[in-house]
Every structure is written in structure tokens, then in C-alpha cells.
């Protein structure tokens, strides 16, 4: 059976790519070429950030599961903070449409988070390992 982080990546990346493609098409319709660039860059940023975060969390889960929740919270807050900073930095850029960029980031972030929640809700992760009790 694949590890939880691998299952999250296998589900979240395609879902996020699909939403990113839809956002890019909407960007093309609304803002032309700059809308396409805003959609593509927003999608790439979300997939990169969340994939790296999932990789780090998977590493922590394998090596030191007792601190996994703290690390997960730190990773999540870092990702949201950096994405917020990027939205501020690219607020008035002329390289791409900033509204399509921001909308794509929000849509892709929600999609990734939703896919992650579904995977965790459907997974049966042992909290207590059999044979590890005090009478064993």
C-alpha cells in the first residue's frame, strides 16, 4: 500500500492541474494572453508549494511522527504566508493578469486542500500499533 503522502500527491496534483487548466481557459477568455500566463503561473506555484510541503510532511511522518501535527501546521502557515506575499508582490504586475493569477491560486489551493481532506478522511491510519501495549 502506498504511503499517505504518495496517495495525496496522486490525487491532489491531477485535480489541481484540472482546476488550473480551467482557470487558464477562463483567463484566456477574460484577459487573453496575459490571462493564460496568470493561470499557468498560479497553477505552477500552487503545485510546487504544496508538493514540497507534502514531501516534507511525508518525511516527518516516516521519521518522527510525534511532531507531525506541529510540522503540518507550520508548513501550512508558511505556504499560506508565502502565497499571500506573492499576491502582494505581483499585485500590479504587467507580466500577466493579476486577477486571473490570484483567482487561480485561490481555486487551486482550495482544490488541493479538498483533495487532501478526502484522502485523509478515507485513509485508515493506525493510531495505536498492535502489540505495542504495556502487557506485550
Residue pairs with C-beta under 8 A, 6 or more apart in sequence:
2 10
3 58
3 61
3 62
4 58
4 61
4 119
4 120
4 123
4 125
5 54
5 55
5 57
5 58
5 61
6 58
7 119
7 123
8 54
8 115
8 116
8 119
8 120
9 51
9 54
11 115
11 118
11 119
12 50
12 54
12 111
12 112
12 115
12 116
12 119
13 47
13 51
15 111
15 112
15 114
15 115
16 43
16 46
16 47
16 50
16 108
16 111
16 112
16 115
17 43
17 47
18 111
19 43
19 107
19 108
19 111
20 39
20 40
20 42
20 43
20 46
20 47
20 104
20 107
20 108
21 43
22 107
23 39
23 42
23 43
23 100
23 103
23 104
23 107
23 108
24 35
24 36
24 39
24 40
24 43
24 104
25 39
26 35
26 39
26 100
26 103
27 34
27 35
27 36
27 37
27 38
27 39
27 97
27 100
27 104
28 35
28 36
28 39
29 35
30 97
30 100
31 38
31 97
31 99
31 100
34 95
34 96
34 97
34 100
35 96
35 97
35 100
37 95
37 96
37 97
38 96
38 97
38 98
38 99
38 100
38 101
38 104
39 100
39 101
39 104
41 96
41 101
42 100
42 101
42 102
42 103
42 104
42 105
42 108
43 104
43 108
45 83
45 86
45 105
46 83
46 104
46 105
46 108
46 109
46 112
47 108
47 112
49 79
49 82
49 83
50 79
50 109
50 112
53 75
53 76
53 78
53 79
54 116
56 71
56 75
57 68
57 71
57 72
57 75
60 67
60 68
60 71
61 68
83 105
83 109
86 105
87 101
87 102
87 105
90 96
90 98
90 101
91 98
92 98
